[in-house]
Amino acid sequence: MAAENTRSKKSIAPDRGTEITLHLRKDDEDFAEDFRLRSIIGKYSDHISLPIRMPHADDKKKDELETVNKGSALWARAKSEISEEEYNQFYSTISYDTESPLVTLHNRVEGSLEYISLLFIPSKAPFDLWDREQRHGINLYVRRIFILDDAKYLMPSYLRFVKGVVDAADLPLNVSREYLQDNKDIERIRNASVKKILAELRRLADKEPENYASFWKEYGRVLKKGLIEDHDNKKALADLLRFSSTQNDSDTQDISLADYVKRMPMKQKGIYFITGDSHSAASSSPHLEIFRKNEIEVLLLSDPVDEWLVNSLNEYDEKPLKSVAKGALDLDDFADDEKKKASQEREKDLAGLVEKIENLLGEKVKSVRVSHRLTDSPACLVADEHDLGGNLERILQSMGQEAPEANQSWRSILTIR
């Protein structure tokens, strides 16, 4: 039977403290090597306030002891005592990033739950942002002692790019990942940290729009995913969303939902959008013709995640989101009596043609209707109000998933002008 590691302790008088002797097994002797010891101290105990001393690394000074831990934690100091350069240097140390962070958040919470958080948003998204195995960037400490990295329970998946440390005063030192998963204190720290980050992003959007534009370019798609997942912060996330639109026909996503609502005519009832597999596909869709003619702004959504986003975000500021490529359009408020009468007469004139096309196509389409969308194109396909859109169907197929039977191609509605 192999010998086990053992330890003993005895009081040292008159000096203060306790001496602990650790006896290592033969195959564990590398733990006594100078380099290994220094590495362990640097990882787990670098920031504790008490000095940790070892024989000097210089052979000529072996009889002398040197302190091998820094003995102070940057995050434990008051914000007023820390320079921007010190923050940036610390960020570089924990992230291995040579660029300065876009956002630095230093927060101390006292009361029934005490902790300090020092969080950073990198200027550039990591190359593995969309990698399922990407590690989270938060390190957990308890009273300055390192506990674990990749502390995913301290930050939701959509904020996995955030780097930093959380130092909790009230957690046990032997905390495990399983313990973190269901711990109420961890949940409180997580919720407070998320709200702090979202509030800072809102401030950035309002006060530093250029910096927020840089953030959105790097992290916009993952923030959209956050709205789908995080129902508690849905409103805050909706305020942070940015889209392109027919307002400027640029593929730059710089239009907020609040901007859109401010520009809505009094008689407009909803927020109109269209999805496509690219910006050019969305902006050139025939579904937009009647909206362009009436100068009604339409959001142009071309990120794959947008299809799920609009299913999660049904309304904003009490205005429903409405796809211009689905269901019937209610644009009567934008038409005068003469236009309404002309539209009704056109439907009567085309009734015979509609019937012939329906007989010809049969079950290849759900129905044939006279279009109220088209002003130039002869025809287009639309989805019924509660069916999958064509773009979502294409996305599902590209992922190897089959759309539900009720949403196969035969269900499309053909509209003619």
NORRAKA-V300088 format. One record per residue. N is the residue number from 1. RES is the residue in one small letter. D_LAST is the distance of its C-alpha to the last C-alpha in whole Angstrom. Layout:
n: {N;N}
res: {RES;RES}
d_last: {D_LAST;D_LAST}
This chain:
n: {1;2;3;4;5;6;7;8;9;10;11;12;13;14;15;16;17;18;19;20;21;22;23;24;25;26;27;28;29;30;31;32;33;34;35;36;37;38;39;40;41;42;43;44;45;46;47;48;49;50;51;52;53;54;55;56;57;58;59;60;61;62;63;64;65;66;67;68;69;70;71;72;73;74;75;76;77;78;79;80;81;82;83;84;85;86;87;88;89;90;91;92;93;94;95;96;97;98;99;100;101;102;103;104;105;106;107;108;109;110;111;112;113;114;115;116;117;118;119;120;121;122;123;124;125;126;127;128;129;130;131;132;133;134;135;136;137;138;139;140;141;142;143;144;145;146;147;148;149;150;151;152;153;154;155;156;157;158;159;160;161;162;163;164;165;166;167;168;169;170;171;172;173;174;175;176;177;178;179;180;181;182;183;184;185;186;187;188;189;190;191;192;193;194;195;196;197;198;199;200;201;202;203;204;205;206;207;208;209;210;211;212;213;214;215;216;217;218;219;220;221;222;223;224;225;226;227;228;229;230;231;232;233;234;235;236;237;238;239;240;241;242;243;244;245;246;247;248;249;250;251;252;253;254;255;256;257;258;259;260;261;262;263;264;265;266;267;268;269;270;271;272;273;274;275;276;277;278;279;280;281;282;283;284;285;286;287;288;289;290;291;292;293;294;295;296;297;298;299;300;301;302;303;304;305;306;307;308;309;310;311;312;313;314;315;316;317;318;319;320;321;322;323;324;325;326;327;328;329;330;331;332;333;334;335;336;337;338;339;340;341;342;343;344;345;346;347;348;349;350;351;352;353;354;355;356;357;358;359;360;361;362;363;364;365;366;367;368;369;370;371;372;373;374;375;376;377;378;379;380;381;382;383;384;385;386;387;388;389;390;391;392;393;394;395;396;397;398;399;400;401;402;403;404;405;406;407;408;409;410;411;412;413;414;415;416;417}
res: {m;a;a;e;n;t;r;s;k;k;s;i;a;p;d;r;g;t;e;i;t;l;h;l;r;k;d;d;e;d;f;a;e;d;f;r;l;r;s;i;i;g;k;y;s;d;h;i;s;l;p;i;r;m;p;h;a;d;d;k;k;k;d;e;l;e;t;v;n;k;g;s;a;l;w;a;r;a;k;s;e;i;s;e;e;e;y;n;q;f;y;s;t;i;s;y;d;t;e;s;p;l;v;t;l;h;n;r;v;e;g;s;l;e;y;i;s;l;l;f;i;p;s;k;a;p;f;d;l;w;d;r;e;q;r;h;g;i;n;l;y;v;r;r;i;f;i;l;d;d;a;k;y;l;m;p;s;y;l;r;f;v;k;g;v;v;d;a;a;d;l;p;l;n;v;s;r;e;y;l;q;d;n;k;d;i;e;r;i;r;n;a;s;v;k;k;i;l;a;e;l;r;r;l;a;d;k;e;p;e;n;y;a;s;f;w;k;e;y;g;r;v;l;k;k;g;l;i;e;d;h;d;n;k;k;a;l;a;d;l;l;r;f;s;s;t;q;n;d;s;d;t;q;d;i;s;l;a;d;y;v;k;r;m;p;m;k;q;k;g;i;y;f;i;t;g;d;s;h;s;a;a;s;s;s;p;h;l;e;i;f;r;k;n;e;i;e;v;l;l;l;s;d;p;v;d;e;w;l;v;n;s;l;n;e;y;d;e;k;p;l;k;s;v;a;k;g;a;l;d;l;d;d;f;a;d;d;e;k;k;k;a;s;q;e;r;e;k;d;l;a;g;l;v;e;k;i;e;n;l;l;g;e;k;v;k;s;v;r;v;s;h;r;l;t;d;s;p;a;c;l;v;a;d;e;h;d;l;g;g;n;l;e;r;i;l;q;s;m;g;q;e;a;p;e;a;n;q;s;w;r;s;i;l;t;i;r}
d_last: {89;87;88;86;85;88;88;91;92;95;95;96;99;100;96;93;91;91;91;89;90;87;89;86;86;87;83;82;84;81;81;84;83;83;79;78;79;78;74;74;76;73;70;71;74;73;73;75;78;81;82;82;85;86;88;87;85;88;91;93;92;92;95;92;89;86;83;80;77;76;77;74;70;68;66;69;70;69;66;68;70;67;66;63;64;66;63;61;64;64;60;61;64;61;58;60;57;58;56;56;54;51;52;56;56;60;60;64;64;67;68;67;65;66;65;64;60;60;56;55;51;51;50;48;46;49;48;48;46;43;46;47;51;51;53;53;55;57;61;63;66;69;71;71;71;68;67;64;61;57;58;54;55;55;52;48;47;44;47;49;49;51;55;58;61;61;65;66;69;69;68;71;72;71;67;65;62;62;63;61;58;59;61;60;61;59;56;57;58;54;53;54;54;50;50;52;50;46;48;49;46;45;47;47;43;44;47;47;43;44;46;43;40;43;43;40;39;42;41;38;37;40;40;36;38;40;38;37;41;43;42;45;43;40;40;42;40;36;38;39;35;34;30;28;25;23;25;27;25;28;29;32;32;34;32;33;32;34;33;29;30;32;29;27;26;28;25;24;24;24;25;21;22;20;22;22;25;26;25;23;21;20;20;17;15;11;12;14;12;12;15;16;15;17;20;20;22;21;24;23;25;27;30;30;32;29;28;31;31;28;29;33;32;30;30;32;34;33;29;27;25;22;20;16;15;17;16;15;15;17;16;17;20;19;17;19;20;18;15;15;16;13;10;12;12;9;9;12;11;9;12;13;11;10;14;15;13;15;18;18;17;20;21;19;17;17;15;11;9;6;5;8;8;6;7;8;7;5;6;9;12;13;17;18;20;23;23;24;21;20;23;26;25;26;29;30;30;32;35;35;34;32;29;30;29;27;24;24;21;21;20;16;13;10;7;4;0}
